[in-house]
Each structure stands twice: as structure tokens, then as C-alpha cells.
Amino acid sequence: MQIEKDVVMPVKRSQVVYPYEDMEIGDSFKVDGGTLQAMCYQNRKWGKKLGRVYTARKSDDGVRVWRVS
């Protein structure tokens, strides 16, 4: 393995902000091109943080997330 110097570190990806905090029971949002696995992770993370329950389902061109409680 070779050590390299003066290699520029890539800029951190911008973080996508989902509207979890603004959702009421029955509300949903669609993520175009998102994966079900990634959105299930986000649902668990935000659900735990906010004390809510979210669910996600695959749609034709992405993933839709609902607040269920």
C-alpha cells in the first residue's frame, strides 16, 4: 500500500432533509429513486427520535413514506 500526499478530500455530500417532523398521521411523501432499505433506516431513526411510527412501500419510480402513528 502506498501513502499519498496532497490528495484533496472530496466535499461531504449534502444531506437530504425529509419532512418527518412536519408530518401528521396519514401524511406521506415520495422519494424519487430512493431505495426501500435506505428509507426504512430513515424511518426507524426519525421514528425513534420523534416517538412516531413511519412505514415505507416501493412505488413505480421510488419509495413512498407514510406516518402511521
Buried (B, 14 or more C-beta within 10 A) or exposed (E): EEEEEEEEEEEEEEEEEBEBEEBEEEEBBEBEEBEBEEBBEBBEEBBEEEEBEBBBEEEEEBBBBBBEE
